[in-house]
Amino acid sequence: MSTPPFDISRRSVVFGGLGIAGMTAVGPPARAQGRSETLLVVQELGPNSLDMQGVGSNQTVNGLSWNCYDRLLTYASKTLSDGTPSYDRAILAPELAESWEVAADGMSCTFKLRKDAKFHDGSPVTAKDVKWSFDRAVKVGGFPTFQMSAGSLEKPEQFVVVDDHTFRIDYVRKDKMLLFNVAVVVPFVINSELARKNATPEDPWALAWLKNNEAGGGAYRIESWKPGSETVLTRFDDWKSGPLPKIKRVIARDVPSAGTRRAMLERGDADLSSGFAPRDFEQIIKEGKVKVSGVPIPNALWYVALNTAKPPFDNIKLRQAIAWAMPYEQIQASAFFARAVPMYGGSTDVSKPVWPQPFPYVTDLDKAKALMKEAGFESGLETTLSLDTGTATVGEPTAILIQESLAKIGIKASIEKIPGANWRTTLNKKELPLALNRFSGWLDYPEYYFYWNFHGNNSIFNISSYQNKAMDALIDKARFTTDATEYEKAVKDFIALCMRDVPVIPLNQPIHDVAMQKGVSGYEFWFHREPDYRQFAKG
């Protein structure tokens, strides 16, 4: 990562498209279209809703939103150093908006919408639909509203219909993340007339209806959805916000067994899958029957969170002791099989404003014991380490290794397994003493990660309940300064403060691995970690 560009509010307009290449594929049996036009995906868990702004929507709902709805803007593409295609975090590209212009004073942005854009029911897309959708995102509450606020998108009064095909956002403050936040999953554009017809006074944003119905205008429409079984998408041939996808039909089947999914891939009965254990991906890569694309997830960490708001982990010396007691190398080798980037053994001096970066801790039980004594816990203590059973493949061996290592410094940690369906709700209560968790930030900037996880606004993702006014000031300075030198210093300072205070103990940066047939092309890594079917092609 590099320091964010400070010309984001530039008035020039960036134009771009989604490139697609074609290669031969071994595909699934033909259904409505030929094998070259149908993509069969096998996934561990399918969507539990059709509305990613709804309460409790799971990870795969993000993929539905991305493919079935448009946003005003998207991100351009780039190629990583190893040749892997990826989104470009620093360059925006048009989607529903064919152009945009930031005002001379930097306090508003005007978007020109495509005049030929249509929703799936054939009705035209207008600025009124955009406003209703943005109003919904900032008013519906929970994660969507907090996500919008991360880019200073906070109230309906900011969103202005100029005419049918012109939409303006008025800024409450200059925020270099604002336009980038317009291009994430949350502010998708809904057919507002259709949604309003199915809203009620008690449910003005049609949450109940949109949970089970799609009202978009994206490149794909939902043909059928059988929760827990199968989701079928078909191409929307009137889509105007990019090149028409090569793939006409996507069949995404829920296959909980990783072994079954792997067998289907290796037999050629499926085109793409992810969610295998690191050991499986290591074997798949060695055997070479299918190809694997693996990208370190930007702005992401596996970590142990310590509840800084309650004893005993409100004690900084105790938190540091645990950081020195973590069995980092064993976790990397035995739980992740090196399919992750180590985040330990770094320098004590923060020399670069990048995140994530390795903390200075390594496994040193003598240092850990000395800090236990300084903290007043020479005789040890008992606690609980919690993990999400949905991540048990890597989470359980990691937790066991941590349990064994903590025992060596007198900490008896019982392991609590929390069902995946209850994990987020349990975390939000912020009562767990120790929690093994993974978090990734959609916007690849250090201040964005820290805003979610360590700011005193105490977001739902600040599971350590960490509160420090010095940290808040540094995060806010990095978010809003336009001075590159000041930005760099603020970022290095808040990373150093995090290393000292240890609200979380980083273990590694996860790699997002996806396995696919050798003849499938066009896969591109995205921050939301879901496939963008618009870019795929087969022979």
N, C-alpha and C positions, 0 to 999 in steps of 0.2 A: 504493500500500500504506500501511497505517497500523500503528501499534504493536499487536502481538497483544493481544487482550483477556486480562486476568488473572483473569477469573472463569470460566475454562474448567472448573475443578473444581467449578463450582456444582452443587448437588444437584437443581436443577430439571431437568425433562425436556423436551426440545424435540421436538415432533411435526411431521412434514411429509410431503409427498407429491410425486410426480413429475407435473407438469402436462403435458397433451398437448392440442394444438389440431389441428384438421383443415382441410385446404385441398385444392383440386383439383390433380391432378398429371398430367404426361405421363410415364407409367411404361413399364416393360419389358413384353414380351409376357407375358400371363397364363400361369402354370404351375399349381401346385396350388390357389392362391387367385386371386381377382380382382386386377386391376392396383392397386386401391387398398389391397390388403392385402399386397402383395409389394414389397420394396425391393431393387433391383439396384444393388450397389456394385461399382465397378471400382477395383482397387488395384494399385499397382506390385508389391508383394510380399506374399503371404499368409503365414499362420502356418507356422512350421517345427516346431511342437509344439502339443500341447493343454494343456501344463502350464507356466504362466509361472514356476513355481519351479524348473523344470528348467534344467540348465546349457546356456547358449547359446540360450535362447529369444529370439526376436526381438520387435520392437515390437508387431506385430499380435497376438501371443499375449496381450498385455495386454487387448486388446479382447474376446477370447474369454472370458478369465477374468471380465471385468466383466459380460458379458451372460449367461454360462452358470452362474455361481456367485453365491451371496449372500455378503455380509459382515454382520457384526453391525450396523454403522452405515454410513450414507452421508452425503453432504453435501446441505444444502438448496440451493435455486436462488435466483438473483438476476438482475437485468437490468443490464448495463453501461451506461455513460453514452451509448453510441451505439445502445442498444436491443437489443444482442446478448445472448441468454440465456447464462448461465454458472453454474457451480457457485459456491457461497459458501464461501470458505475458512474462515470464522469460525463457521459454524452447522452443527451436526450434525443429522441426521435419522434416524429409525428405518429399518431394513431387516429383517434376520432378527430382531433384537431389537426388540420393540414398545415397550420402555421400558428405562431404565437409571438407576442412582442411584449417585452417588459417596458413600462413607462420610463421616461427620462429621469424621473425622481426616484425610481426603484421601488415604488410603493403600490404598484398594481401590475397585473399581466392580463393581456387581452388575447383570447383564443378565437381563431376563425375555424368554425366547424365545417366538415365536408358536407356539401349541399346534397350529395346523393346518398348519404348514409341512411340506412333503414334498420328498423328492429325486425326481429324474426317474424312478426305478424304482418310485416309490410308497411307499417306506419313510419313516417319520417322521424329521424332523430333531430330534436331541436334543443336550443339552449335552455328551454324550460325543463326538459328532461335532465339536463346536466345539473341545473340548479337544484331540482328536487333531490337528485341523487347525492349531491354534496351536502345539502341540508340534512338529509337522512344520516349520512356518515358522521356528522358532528353532533347530532342530537340523539342518536339511537343509544348511546352510552356504551360502557364497557371498553373492550379492546379497540373497536373501530374508532371511537371518539378520541381515545388516548393516542392512537396512532396518528390521527389527523393533527392533533395538537403538537406532535413531534415536529411538524413542519409549519407551525403557527397558523394552522387552519382550524379556527376555533368557534365561529358563530355564523349563522345563516346570512347575517347582514354583509358578510364579506363577498357573497356570491351574487353576481349581478347579471341579469339577462339584458343584453344591449339590443339585440334583435333576434330573430329566429335562428340565425347561424353565427351569432357573436356572443361570447360569454366572457365575463371579466371576474377576476379575483382581486379584491382589494386587500392589501396587506395590513395587518395590525402592527407589524414590525418587519424590518428587513431580516430575512431568514434564508440563508443559502441552501437550506434543505427543502424549502417550500416546493419548488418545482419538481425536485426529485421525489418528494412525497406524493405528488399528483400522479406519478407513474408507478406506484406500488399497487398491490392487489386491492386495497380497501376502497378507493374512490371510483368504483366501476359505475358505468352509466346504465340506469334502469329505465325501462319503458314506463314513465311515470303515470301516464293515463291508465295503463293496464293495472299497475300496482294500486293506484288510488281507488279503482273500481272494487278492489278486493281488500281495502283497508276498512277499519272500523274506528269509531271514536275512541275505543279502548286500545286500539292498535293502529295508530295513524300511519305507521311506516310499513304496514302489511307484512310484519314479521312472520305471522302464522302462515299466510298464503305463500310468501316467497320461500319459506322453508321447503315447500313441496312443489313449487312451480318456478320455472325460469322465465324471465322477462327481459332478455338481453338482445343484443344486436351484434354479438361477436362472430368470429369465424366459424364457430360450431354451435349447434343447437342440440338440446337434449332430446333424443328420440325416445329413450325409455330409461327408467331408473328403478331398480329393484334393490332397496337397501340390504346390504349384507350379501348380495349376490352378483349383480352386474349393472353397469352403467354404459349406455350406448350413445355416442355422439355422432351426428351427421353434419357434413359440411354445409354451411349457409352460403349458397352460390351467389347471393346478392351482397356479400360482404365487400365493403369498399375501403377498409382501413389498412390494407396491405395487399401483397400478392396473394392470390387465391391459393390455399394450401393444396399440395399434391394428394394428401391423404383425404379421402372422401368419408371414411367411416372409422371410428375408433370404438373398439369393444374393450372395456376395462372390466375384468372379472376379479372378484374377491376370492383369493385362494390363501387362506391363513397359513397353510403349511409351507414353510420355506423349502423343504425338500421336494414337495410336489411342484412348486414354482420353478425350482432349478431344473428338475427333470423335464418339465414342459419346454423350457428354454433350450436345453441341450438336445431334445428330440426335434426341435424346430416347430413345436406346436404353439409357441408363443413368440412374440417379437421383442418384448421388453419387460424388465422387472427390476425392482430395487428392494431394499430392506433386508438383504441377507446379512448374516453375521460376518464380521471381518474375516473369520477363518474360512468361510465359504468363498468370499471374494478372493482371498489369497489363492485358494485352490482353483477357482474358475480362471483366474489370470494365468496360472501355471499350465492348466490343461489346454487352454486356448480354443475351446470349442465355440465359444461366443466371445464377443469383445466387451471390455469394461471401460467405462469412462469414469475417472475418479478425480474430483476437484476438492481441495480443502475449502470448507464452507467459510466464506468471508464473514468476519465479525462474529465468529462462533466459538464457543468453548464447551467442553465437558468440564464440570467443576463440582467441588463440594461447597455448598453454601452453609455458613454458620450463622445461627440466629443471634445477631449482635444486640438485639433489644432485650434479651432475657438472659439471666444467669444460666449456666456458667460462661456462655460464650460472648457475653458482654465484656469479658476480660481479654484485652488485646494480647497479653503475653500468652494466654492459653491458646488463642487462635494461631499465634506464631508457632507455638509448640507443635500443634497439629500439622501445620504446614511443613515442618521439618521431619515429621514422622510418616508422611505419606510414602507408600511404596511405588514411586513413580515408574521406575523402569520395569518392575514386575507387571504393573497395570498395562503399560505400553506393549509388552511382549505377550503376556498371557491372556489379556482380555481383548486387546485391539489388534493383535497380530501385525503391528506396525502400520495399520491402515488409519493413521492419525498423525498429526504433527505434534511433537512433544512441546509442552509449555512449562518446563521446569529447567533449572540449571542455567538461568540467564544471568546477565550482569546485574550488579546492584545499582548501577547507574543507568538511568533511562536516557539513551542517546538519540532515539528517534521517536517521532510522534506517530507511532503505528500501533494498531491493535488488531488482533491479539499479539502479544509478545511474551516470551518466557519470563516467568517470575524467577527470582534468584534462589528459590528453595530447591534443595535436593534431599534425599533420604539421609538424615543425620540424627540418629537416635540419641546420641550424647547431648547435642544441642537441644533436642526436644525435651529431654529429661531436665536439663538445667532450667529451661523456660517454664516447665511444669512447676518446678520448685519456686521460681520467682513469682509465679502466678498464684502460689498458695495451694497447689494441688499435688504436692509431693507424694501424697498417699494415693493419688489416683481419683477417679470418679466413674460414675456410670451414666450412660447416655443412650440415645437411639439414633441410628443412621437409617434414613428412609430412602427408598427408591421406587421408581415407577415400574410395575411389572411389564408394561408395554415395551420397556427397554431392557428387559432382563437378560437378553442375549449377551450384551456387554456389561450391563448394570450389575447383574448378580455376581459374576466373578470379580468385578471391580470392588463391590461392596465387601466381599469376603476377604479380599487381599487387604483392604483398609482396616477391616475389623481385626485381622491378625496382627497388623503392624501397630495399631493403636494399643493393643493389649500389651505390647512390649514396653510401653511407657506408662502403664497403669490405667489406661482408659478401657473400660469394659463397655463395648458398644453392641447393643442388640440390633439386629437388622429387621426393619419393618418394611414389608412389601405392600405397596398400595396399588390397587387395580388401576390400570391406565385410564379408565373412564372417570375415576375420582381424583386423579393426580393433580390436575390443574386447580380444581376446587379446593383440594387440601392445601396446596401450596399457597393459594391466595389468602388462606387464614393466617399464614405466617406464624405458625405455632411449632413447626418442626425444629428440633435442636440442630440436627445435621441432615442435609438433603443432597443426594447425588442427582445432578440435573444437567440438562443441556439447554443452552439458549443461543439463538442466532439472531442478529439484527438485520432487517431487510436493507437498510441504508448502510453502506459500508464505510462508516466514519466512526472514529473512537468516541466522539462526544455523543453520538446517537446511542451506542451501546451503553455508555455510562448514564445517559439520561434515563434509560429504561431501568437499569439495574442498581444504580447507586445514588440517584438524586433524592433529595429530601422530599420531593413530591410523593415519594413512596408508591410508585406505580405497582401494578399487579405483579410485575416481574422482579421487583426488589424483594426477593424472598428472604434475604438476609436482614430485612428491616433496617438497613444501614442508614444512619442519619449523621451528617457532618456538614456544617455550614461552609467550611473551607472547601469541601468537595463540591458543594452546590455552586459556589462562586466560580470555581475553575471550570466546571462543566458549562455554566451559562456564558462565561467569557468565550470559551471555544465555540459555542454555538453561534454567537452573534457578532463576534469581531470580524472585521474585514481586513485586519492587519495580519499578514502571514507570519511575521516574527512573534507577535503576541499570541497568535493561534498555536504555534508550535510549542511555545513555553507553557501555555495552559494545559495542553494535552500531555506533555511530558510530566508536568507537575501532578496532574490528577492520576496518571498511571503510577507514579512513584508513591503517592499517598495510598493508593489501593494496595500496592505491594507491602507497604508498612502496616496498614490497618487490617489487611486480610479479611474482608467480609466474605470473600470466596477464595478457594484454593484451586487455581486452574490445574487441570490434569493434561489436557491436550486439545488441539483444534481438530474437530472431526472432519473426515473426508466423506463427501457424498459420492457413493459408488452406484452406478447404474449399469446393468448388464443388458446386452441386446444382440440380436443377430448381426453377423458381420455385414450383411447387405443392407441394413437399416442405416440411413444417413440423416443428417440434419439435427441430431440431438444437440442441444445447447444448454449448458448449466445456467440456471436462474436462481436468484436469491431466495425465492420461495420454495425451491427444491422440487417443484412439480414439473412434469414434461409440458413443453409448449408444442402442442401437436401441429401448430401452423407451420412449423419449420421442418417437419419430418418428411422423408421420402423413402420409397422402396423402388425396386427395379422398374 
